[in-house]
């Protein structure tokens, strides 16, 4: 299985499939628990969409005679959290390198609780916005580092499925929030919005306390030069004796890869360490700048699919069309579709791979978005008349039902492909030397575009402004079409490879040829050969 060089004492795997120690149920349990952090993001996305449509909340923010929030108020309330998460994601990269992955997640949970407490206490716009900004910083910590942590401890054969569990927890959070908001929408007191907001503290307490009992990432210890701590952590993560030859072989592969990267990376200060993320040539797939841009644009493209339009604004949008009698219930159904679809990605990501999954997902979403748009502008959402009670009613109910069905199918495509796929890839493509900052920049990109979309959407669909109605789906469809081109030319296949083998693959082949790449050596074996040549 492995060999130990007599001169160097390095244990290196002879069988390339054995560069990773066998795992037990404990490893899977750790990763599944860590993915619980996705509930933060999902629950917030779900509750804010419902709360904005509540009569009590609208009157509290906009005045006793208001029927809906003003566009600038809706923009500010939704987008300010994303602004906080953008900042939190960038800070998290430094904290994860200096203090550890686990510590950063626990701190993020604590910051989030403070933000939720401020929101719960709010009785007006100012404190609510401040609370969402503070909570956003906490979500930024968690969302950036939880994917990094899971990617570094998950076994290679199921790493994609396990990290996809993060997206699944996002959908669970969305569903829980939709259920709670649906249950409190008709409350005629502050409980209508305070109950959905306050429940978020529970998710933070569970994650923060639970992480205290999990091991730190062994790759973090290797980066800090603490080999013995890394050995103990890897033993716990894999459920093996820390001194077993399995743990020794994997540990030395991680260490050898890090030493290889250090030889290629000049010693720099704080600013220089961030600039390393942008070193090399954009035209070279193996360069740091190319990997960083890939991570940043992956998360940008995920947001460009328009999925958060559905979850942030579906209640307000459907209410405004007058074509759906119960927008809250319809929003809940969309969320349920998202939850039930996401588990299929656990199998897709390991059976078909990341690259194929994103490519076909983008094709499916593009088709659905354009169908929704075409039906809407011809006979669907855009065509209503005034019915009983001075309420707008759709002219063609069947057409509206068809639109709703294709929105649901679009959600299925997103939930099984781009939803989890983008998170999986950003945890895999970066070398250890820049991984925490690369993931932080990628996550910050997600929140930046989340902020932009959250900010502009009320102006795109607001009746006082662009009032695009169904035409907004032409915009999302066009952006989904760009995702097809992007996935074909730029997304590599990382299925079944260790994080160290992903580094090798990106060094040797282009994204379009990556699916056929197979490892032929290990970093530990390369290190042995170099040391022998030096001493010869």
Secondary structure, 3 states (H helix, E strand, C coil): CEEECCCCCCEEECCHHHCCCCCCHHHHHHHHHHHHHHHHHHHHHHHHHHHCCCHHHHHHHHCCCCCCCCHHHHHHHHHHHHHHHHHHHHHHHHHHHHCCHHHHHHHHHHHHHHHHHHHHHCCCHHHHHHHHHHHHHHHHHHHHHHHHHHHHHCCHHHHHHHHHHHHHHHHHHHHHHHHHHHHHCCCCCCHHHHHHHHCHHHHHHHHHHHHCCCCCCHHHHHHCCCHHHHHHHHHHHHCCCCCCHHHHHHHHHHHHHHHHHHHHCCCCCHHHHHHHHHCCCCCCCCCHHHHHHHHHHHHHHHHHCCHHHHHHHHHHHHHHHCCCCCHHHHHHHHHHHHHHHHCHHHHHHHHCCHHHHHHHHHHHHHHHHHHHHHHHHHCCCCCEEECHHHCEEECCHHHHHHHHHHHHHHHHHHHHCHHHHHHHHHCCCCCCCCHHHHHHHHHHHHHHHHHHHHHHHHHHHCCCCCCCHHHHHHHHHHHHHHHHHHHHHHCCCCCCCCHHHHHHHHHHCCHHHHHHCCCCCCHHHHHHHHHHHHHC
